[in-house]
Amino acid sequence: MNNIKFEDLPYALNAAQVAGFLGISRAGAYNLMHMEGFPTLYLGRRMVVPKDKLAAWIERQFS
């Protein structure tokens, strides 16, 4: 079971943090982060996901 609380996450999540929060593999997180429509920010070669944008993306998946 996933014990990571949303409010405890940093503002911008890396792939390992996305994976841990969603309960998926790191490879799965990277696949998501490369998907069109997923809220990935590219900072040079680094990819991060703002946690508020991740929450909004999750909400959209259920509507």
A tleap script that builds the chain and sets N, CA, C and O, in Angstrom:
source leaprc.protein.ff14SB
mol = sequence {
  NMET ASN ASN ILE LYS PHE GLU ASP LEU PRO
  TYR ALA LEU ASN ALA ALA GLN VAL ALA GLY
  PHE LEU GLY ILE SER ARG ALA GLY ALA TYR
  ASN LEU MET HIE MET GLU GLY PHE PRO THR
  LEU TYR LEU GLY ARG ARG MET VAL VAL PRO
  LYS ASP LYS LEU ALA ALA TRP ILE GLU ARG
  GLN PHE CSER
}
set mol.1.N position { 0.844 -1.192 0.000 }
set mol.1.CA position { 0.000 0.000 0.000 }
set mol.1.C position { 0.882 1.245 0.000 }
set mol.1.O position { 1.971 1.253 0.574 }
set mol.2.N position { 0.404 2.268 -0.636 }
set mol.2.CA position { 1.120 3.522 -0.783 }
set mol.2.C position { 0.928 4.376 0.470 }
set mol.2.O position { -0.209 4.672 0.837 }
set mol.3.N position { 2.016 4.778 1.134 }
set mol.3.CA position { 1.934 5.572 2.358 }
set mol.3.C position { 2.310 7.028 2.140 }
set mol.3.O position { 2.491 7.761 3.111 }
set mol.4.N position { 2.431 7.460 0.913 }
set mol.4.CA position { 2.831 8.830 0.615 }
set mol.4.C position { 1.591 9.722 0.645 }
set mol.4.O position { 0.611 9.459 -0.052 }
set mol.5.N position { 1.641 10.774 1.453 }
set mol.5.CA position { 0.536 11.726 1.533 }
set mol.5.C position { 0.765 12.849 0.527 }
set mol.5.O position { 1.883 13.339 0.365 }
set mol.6.N position { -0.311 13.246 -0.144 }
set mol.6.CA position { -0.218 14.284 -1.164 }
set mol.6.C position { 0.352 15.576 -0.599 }
set mol.6.O position { 1.193 16.214 -1.233 }
set mol.7.N position { -0.095 15.966 0.583 }
set mol.7.CA position { 0.366 17.238 1.163 }
set mol.7.C position { 1.848 17.216 1.533 }
set mol.7.O position { 2.462 18.272 1.691 }
set mol.8.N position { 2.421 16.033 1.671 }
set mol.8.CA position { 3.840 15.921 2.009 }
set mol.8.C position { 4.760 15.938 0.791 }
set mol.8.O position { 5.981 16.013 0.932 }
set mol.9.N position { 4.180 15.870 -0.397 }
set mol.9.CA position { 4.992 15.861 -1.610 }
set mol.9.C position { 5.598 17.237 -1.866 }
set mol.9.O position { 5.004 18.247 -1.489 }
set mol.10.N position { 6.766 17.295 -2.498 }
set mol.10.CA position { 7.328 18.592 -2.888 }
set mol.10.C position { 6.488 19.205 -4.001 }
set mol.10.O position { 5.668 18.518 -4.610 }
set mol.11.N position { 6.685 20.477 -4.265 }
set mol.11.CA position { 5.907 21.164 -5.307 }
set mol.11.C position { 6.095 20.504 -6.671 }
set mol.11.O position { 5.128 20.354 -7.417 }
set mol.12.N position { 7.316 20.111 -7.007 }
set mol.12.CA position { 7.596 19.469 -8.295 }
set mol.12.C position { 8.145 18.066 -8.036 }
set mol.12.O position { 9.098 17.896 -7.275 }
set mol.13.N position { 7.538 17.070 -8.671 }
set mol.13.CA position { 7.900 15.679 -8.455 }
set mol.13.C position { 8.757 15.149 -9.603 }
set mol.13.O position { 8.530 15.476 -10.768 }
set mol.14.N position { 9.737 14.331 -9.255 }
set mol.14.CA position { 10.507 13.641 -10.287 }
set mol.14.C position { 9.830 12.296 -10.563 }
set mol.14.O position { 8.811 11.979 -9.949 }
set mol.15.N position { 10.383 11.517 -11.469 }
set mol.15.CA position { 9.752 10.252 -11.869 }
set mol.15.C position { 9.621 9.279 -10.702 }
set mol.15.O position { 8.600 8.602 -10.580 }
set mol.16.N position { 10.624 9.198 -9.852 }
set mol.16.CA position { 10.565 8.280 -8.715 }
set mol.16.C position { 9.442 8.682 -7.760 }
set mol.16.O position { 8.754 7.819 -7.215 }
set mol.17.N position { 9.253 9.975 -7.555 }
set mol.17.CA position { 8.200 10.449 -6.661 }
set mol.17.C position { 6.819 10.236 -7.268 }
set mol.17.O position { 5.880 9.874 -6.559 }
set mol.18.N position { 6.688 10.457 -8.566 }
set mol.18.CA position { 5.422 10.188 -9.253 }
set mol.18.C position { 5.092 8.704 -9.124 }
set mol.18.O position { 3.960 8.337 -8.810 }
set mol.19.N position { 6.085 7.857 -9.368 }
set mol.19.CA position { 5.893 6.407 -9.278 }
set mol.19.C position { 5.461 5.998 -7.880 }
set mol.19.O position { 4.517 5.224 -7.722 }
set mol.20.N position { 6.143 6.511 -6.867 }
set mol.20.CA position { 5.801 6.169 -5.494 }
set mol.20.C position { 4.406 6.612 -5.121 }
set mol.20.O position { 3.677 5.873 -4.458 }
set mol.21.N position { 4.026 7.798 -5.532 }
set mol.21.CA position { 2.704 8.315 -5.203 }
set mol.21.C position { 1.600 7.525 -5.898 }
set mol.21.O position { 0.577 7.214 -5.290 }
set mol.22.N position { 1.810 7.203 -7.172 }
set mol.22.CA position { 0.784 6.489 -7.935 }
set mol.22.C position { 0.828 4.977 -7.736 }
set mol.22.O position { -0.081 4.264 -8.159 }
set mol.23.N position { 1.887 4.494 -7.092 }
set mol.23.CA position { 2.002 3.056 -6.871 }
set mol.23.C position { 2.319 2.284 -8.134 }
set mol.23.O position { 1.847 1.163 -8.327 }
set mol.24.N position { 3.131 2.897 -9.002 }
set mol.24.CA position { 3.535 2.254 -10.248 }
set mol.24.C position { 5.056 2.198 -10.291 }
set mol.24.O position { 5.732 2.748 -9.421 }
set mol.25.N position { 5.581 1.535 -11.302 }
set mol.25.CA position { 7.034 1.455 -11.446 }
set mol.25.C position { 7.587 2.792 -11.937 }
set mol.25.O position { 6.850 3.635 -12.448 }
set mol.26.N position { 8.880 2.966 -11.774 }
set mol.26.CA position { 9.532 4.164 -12.295 }
set mol.26.C position { 9.430 4.209 -13.819 }
set mol.26.O position { 9.251 5.278 -14.402 }
set mol.27.N position { 9.545 3.052 -14.456 }
set mol.27.CA position { 9.392 2.994 -15.920 }
set mol.27.C position { 7.983 3.432 -16.318 }
set mol.27.O position { 7.803 4.134 -17.314 }
set mol.28.N position { 6.990 3.016 -15.538 }
set mol.28.CA position { 5.617 3.443 -15.804 }
set mol.28.C position { 5.450 4.937 -15.637 }
set mol.28.O position { 4.727 5.576 -16.400 }
set mol.29.N position { 6.114 5.493 -14.646 }
set mol.29.CA position { 6.058 6.943 -14.433 }
set mol.29.C position { 6.692 7.670 -15.613 }
set mol.29.O position { 6.154 8.673 -16.082 }
set mol.30.N position { 7.827 7.175 -16.097 }
set mol.30.CA position { 8.453 7.799 -17.265 }
set mol.30.C position { 7.544 7.704 -18.483 }
set mol.30.O position { 7.464 8.647 -19.270 }
set mol.31.N position { 6.861 6.579 -18.645 }
set mol.31.CA position { 5.912 6.455 -19.765 }
set mol.31.C position { 4.818 7.511 -19.654 }
set mol.31.O position { 4.490 8.170 -20.641 }
set mol.32.N position { 4.255 7.675 -18.462 }
set mol.32.CA position { 3.242 8.711 -18.251 }
set mol.32.C position { 3.796 10.097 -18.554 }
set mol.32.O position { 3.147 10.907 -19.216 }
set mol.33.N position { 5.001 10.356 -18.062 }
set mol.33.CA position { 5.590 11.686 -18.204 }
set mol.33.C position { 5.892 12.042 -19.654 }
set mol.33.O position { 6.076 13.215 -19.980 }
set mol.34.N position { 5.944 11.039 -20.523 }
set mol.34.CA position { 6.153 11.286 -21.951 }
set mol.34.C position { 4.838 11.335 -22.730 }
set mol.34.O position { 4.834 11.659 -23.918 }
set mol.35.N position { 3.728 11.015 -22.070 }
set mol.35.CA position { 2.431 11.014 -22.742 }
set mol.35.C position { 1.941 12.428 -23.024 }
set mol.35.O position { 2.111 13.337 -22.212 }
set mol.36.N position { 1.335 12.592 -24.186 }
set mol.36.CA position { 0.708 13.871 -24.507 }
set mol.36.C position { -0.440 14.096 -23.525 }
set mol.36.O position { -1.231 13.187 -23.272 }
set mol.37.N position { -0.529 15.279 -22.987 }
set mol.37.CA position { -1.593 15.607 -22.049 }
set mol.37.C position { -1.214 15.430 -20.591 }
set mol.37.O position { -1.922 15.911 -19.706 }
set mol.38.N position { -0.100 14.743 -20.324 }
set mol.38.CA position { 0.354 14.611 -18.942 }
set mol.38.C position { 1.146 15.875 -18.607 }
set mol.38.O position { 1.914 16.348 -19.444 }
set mol.39.N position { 0.980 16.433 -17.404 }
set mol.39.CA position { 1.551 17.750 -17.072 }
set mol.39.C position { 3.045 17.747 -16.727 }
set mol.39.O position { 3.434 18.129 -15.624 }
set mol.40.N position { 3.856 17.323 -17.661 }
set mol.40.CA position { 5.302 17.277 -17.447 }
set mol.40.C position { 5.935 18.604 -17.848 }
set mol.40.O position { 5.638 19.151 -18.910 }
set mol.41.N position { 6.805 19.110 -16.994 }
set mol.41.CA position { 7.617 20.285 -17.320 }
set mol.41.C position { 9.023 19.806 -17.630 }
set mol.41.O position { 9.574 18.966 -16.919 }
set mol.42.N position { 9.592 20.336 -18.681 }
set mol.42.CA position { 10.963 19.996 -19.051 }
set mol.42.C position { 11.872 21.156 -18.649 }
set mol.42.O position { 11.722 22.279 -19.128 }
set mol.43.N position { 12.795 20.863 -17.777 }
set mol.43.CA position { 13.789 21.840 -17.324 }
set mol.43.C position { 15.134 21.373 -17.856 }
set mol.43.O position { 15.863 20.638 -17.190 }
set mol.44.N position { 15.444 21.809 -19.055 }
set mol.44.CA position { 16.607 21.252 -19.730 }
set mol.44.C position { 16.292 19.804 -20.055 }
set mol.44.O position { 15.310 19.522 -20.741 }
set mol.45.N position { 17.106 18.890 -19.573 }
set mol.45.CA position { 16.867 17.462 -19.783 }
set mol.45.C position { 16.084 16.825 -18.641 }
set mol.45.O position { 15.720 15.651 -18.707 }
set mol.46.N position { 15.832 17.595 -17.612 }
set mol.46.CA position { 15.134 17.081 -16.436 }
set mol.46.C position { 13.623 17.218 -16.605 }
set mol.46.O position { 13.140 18.233 -17.107 }
set mol.47.N position { 12.883 16.196 -16.186 }
set mol.47.CA position { 11.430 16.223 -16.250 }
set mol.47.C position { 10.875 16.241 -14.834 }
set mol.47.O position { 11.298 15.457 -13.985 }
set mol.48.N position { 9.932 17.132 -14.585 }
set mol.48.CA position { 9.256 17.209 -13.297 }
set mol.48.C position { 7.766 17.413 -13.539 }
set mol.48.O position { 7.343 17.843 -14.612 }
set mol.49.N position { 6.985 17.094 -12.513 }
set mol.49.CA position { 5.533 17.251 -12.586 }
set mol.49.C position { 5.089 18.061 -11.381 }
set mol.49.O position { 5.263 17.617 -10.246 }
set mol.50.N position { 4.512 19.257 -11.605 }
set mol.50.CA position { 3.990 20.026 -10.473 }
set mol.50.C position { 2.850 19.241 -9.804 }
set mol.50.O position { 1.971 18.716 -10.488 }
set mol.51.N position { 2.870 19.166 -8.481 }
set mol.51.CA position { 1.891 18.322 -7.806 }
set mol.51.C position { 0.466 18.813 -7.999 }
set mol.51.O position { -0.451 17.993 -8.051 }
set mol.52.N position { 0.239 20.123 -8.108 }
set mol.52.CA position { -1.120 20.600 -8.341 }
set mol.52.C position { -1.613 20.200 -9.725 }
set mol.52.O position { -2.795 19.902 -9.899 }
set mol.53.N position { -0.721 20.188 -10.710 }
set mol.53.CA position { -1.087 19.762 -12.065 }
set mol.53.C position { -1.326 18.255 -12.104 }
set mol.53.O position { -2.189 17.788 -12.847 }
set mol.54.N position { -0.573 17.491 -11.314 }
set mol.54.CA position { -0.787 16.052 -11.217 }
set mol.54.C position { -2.171 15.775 -10.631 }
set mol.54.O position { -2.894 14.914 -11.132 }
set mol.55.N position { -2.542 16.494 -9.580 }
set mol.55.CA position { -3.859 16.314 -8.965 }
set mol.55.C position { -4.968 16.626 -9.965 }
set mol.55.O position { -5.960 15.900 -10.038 }
set mol.56.N position { -4.807 17.700 -10.736 }
set mol.56.CA position { -5.812 18.071 -11.737 }
set mol.56.C position { -5.894 17.004 -12.833 }
set mol.56.O position { -6.987 16.674 -13.296 }
set mol.57.N position { -4.746 16.465 -13.248 }
set mol.57.CA position { -4.720 15.422 -14.268 }
set mol.57.C position { -5.459 14.186 -13.769 }
set mol.57.O position { -6.236 13.587 -14.513 }
set mol.58.N position { -5.224 13.799 -12.518 }
set mol.58.CA position { -5.901 12.629 -11.949 }
set mol.58.C position { -7.418 12.862 -11.940 }
set mol.58.O position { -8.183 11.969 -12.304 }
set mol.59.N position { -7.846 14.042 -11.529 }
set mol.59.CA position { -9.281 14.370 -11.507 }
set mol.59.C position { -9.887 14.251 -12.895 }
set mol.59.O position { -10.993 13.731 -13.041 }
set mol.60.N position { -9.183 14.721 -13.918 }
set mol.60.CA position { -9.689 14.656 -15.287 }
set mol.60.C position { -9.853 13.214 -15.773 }
set mol.60.O position { -10.695 12.941 -16.629 }
set mol.61.N position { -9.059 12.299 -15.234 }
set mol.61.CA position { -9.143 10.904 -15.659 }
set mol.61.C position { -10.458 10.260 -15.213 }
set mol.61.O position { -10.869 9.240 -15.767 }
set mol.62.N position { -11.115 10.851 -14.218 }
set mol.62.CA position { -12.348 10.295 -13.704 }
set mol.62.C position { -13.574 11.060 -14.186 }
set mol.62.O position { -14.686 10.776 -13.742 }
set mol.63.N position { -13.398 12.009 -15.072 }
set mol.63.CA position { -14.562 12.761 -15.553 }
set mol.63.C position { -14.913 12.412 -16.977 }
set mol.63.O position { -15.868 12.958 -17.529 }
savepdb mol mol.pdb
quit
